[in-house]
Amino acid sequence: RKFTVRLTPSLELAVTTEAGKAVKSMPSPGKTDDAEKAPAAYEAYKALKKQIKTTITAQRARLEMALSAQRCWDAQAWRKLFVDNPIMHQFAISLIWGIYENGRLGETFRYMEDGSFNTVDEEEYTLPDEASIGLVHPIELTDEALAAWKQQLEDYEITQSIDQLSRPIVPAPGRARP
């Protein structure tokens, strides 16, 4: 038997049969399976499952820190980390990103599962080659933009991989939101 294991946008492992039927988990080796390959594949799956859980927990914490610290990446580094990396790709498609210039938020965008980008108005967006990209904190958004991004995620049934847009907003004394 052959199975395909992939990481879903909800950051869980999905197992499908060769015919494309979803199964809850990798089945134990059967009598008709290859006596050497099947047990090895089953053990590899169990190890992968543990490793993915640990990796996802660590990456969630790192992204929370990046959001809090207003961490930015240049466009090339961002693409390498979030587009080319299959695990971080799944995180990236659930988050709202911003283009920063001198520490100030400019445009916002969402990275789509198909590799394209879109705006809050669901227009196609072209990522600038020289961009400084970071996670958008909800305090940086107007009430309208925040509501529109939340609505877009809801419309596409996307659950954010970290608490980004729904986190509490407490403006500093004397500082108004945009």
Stockholm file with secondary structure:
# STOCKHOLM 1.0

chainA/1-178         RKFTVRLTPSLELAVTTEAGKAVKSMPSPGKTDDAEKAPAAYEAYKALKKQIKTTITAQRARLEMALSAQRCWDAQAWRKLFVDNPIMHQFAISLIWGIYENGRLGETFRYMEDGSFNTVDEEEYTLPDEASIGLVHPIELTDEALAAWKQQLEDYEITQSIDQLSRPIVPAPGRARP
#=GR chainA/1-178 SS CCEEEEECTTSCEEEEETTSCEESSCCCCCTTSCTTHHHHHHHHHHHHHHHHHHHHHHHHHHHHHHHHTTCEEEHHHHIIIIISSHHHHHHHTTSEEEEEETTEEEEEEEECTTSCEECTTSCBCCCCTTCEEEECCGGGSCHHHHHHHHHHHHHTTCCCSSSCTTSCCCCCTTCCCC
#=GC SS_cons         CCEEEEECTTSCEEEEETTSCEESSCCCCCTTSCTTHHHHHHHHHHHHHHHHHHHHHHHHHHHHHHHHTTCEEEHHHHIIIIISSHHHHHHHTTSEEEEEETTEEEEEEEECTTSCEECTTSCBCCCCTTCEEEECCGGGSCHHHHHHHHHHHHHTTCCCSSSCTTSCCCCCTTCCCC
//
